[in-house]
Structures are given as structure tokens and as C-alpha cells.
């Protein structure tokens, strides 16, 4: 069958230190989608994995995808950045080449909100300072006294995007909203 069409190919070129869950590979395979995964550190690795990809996928802040290397993507129709920003994607050049750039802005909102709340508690309770002091062999409650109880305090948030809204909901004790 000389007229056989190539399968749809996704090239994951940046893992951002994260292991790709097995279910992703299995799900794409069931759908007939070819997946190539390589943490590309060099131009040569990028060309090897992504040159004939229909979609290039970035989990993190890849520096290998730039205005020069994007021109090497002979079949690419889309670049997917898993995360909130596209500052590591040459959007103008992609647009000029007819490549759609998409991201997943809410993908990490829950984790960022959790981390922010953890840092907030750490600052208010002086956890890092108390830990450092204790590791020197000293114990002085007054030196890094917590800023008092949280109960009854107001929390101010600058902006009210997805992450601050999630922080507000978490700090109010309300359950996670279910999507319709």
C-alpha cells in the first residue's frame, strides 16, 4: 500500500524532570497515535525526535525549541505547552509558520495554590527560621516567635485569577468545585 498515510505523531521533547505516567503512552497508543519521548538537550536530539511530528509537546521550560529549531518542524501543526505560560515557545514564529500554540493554564493551579498556602504557613509560623535556629543547637522561642494565631485574620490576595481563587477557597474550608 504505497498510498498508506503516516500515523499522527506526538513528540514530547521536554519532560521538566517529570516521569510521564504509563497511562498516557497506553491511551495514545490505543488511539493510534505514535508518541516519541526524549528530553532533548541538543539540536540534533530535537531534530531526531520532532522533525516529522504533527504535534510537539513540552511539559516544561524547554530551551531547545526556539525561532531557529521551529523552522525544522516539517509536519508540525501544533505545539502544546503543559503549563500556564508560553514564554518558552516562539509564538510569533509559530504563528508565521501556521503552527497553533496552546497551553494548559489551569493544569498546575491546584498545586501552586497548595504550595502558596504552605509557604504562607511557613512564614506566619516562622518554621524555616525556627528550624535553622534549632539546628544550631539553640532553642529560643522569643527569637523567632510566630506572628500569632491565624484564626480571625484576614488574607489579602493580589489579583484574583485561578490560583488566588483556589487559595481563597482552600483557606475558607470550602470543598473543591466540581466541573460540569
Secondary structure, DSSP 8 states (H G I E B T S, - for coil): -TT-----EEEEEE-TT----HHHHHHHHHTT-EEEE----SHHHHHHHHTT-SEEEESS--SS-STTGGGG-SS--EEEESSS--TTS-HHHHHHTT-EEEE-TTTTHHHHHHHHHHHHHHHHTTHHHHHHHHHTT---TTTT------TT-----SS-SHHHHHHHHHHHT-------
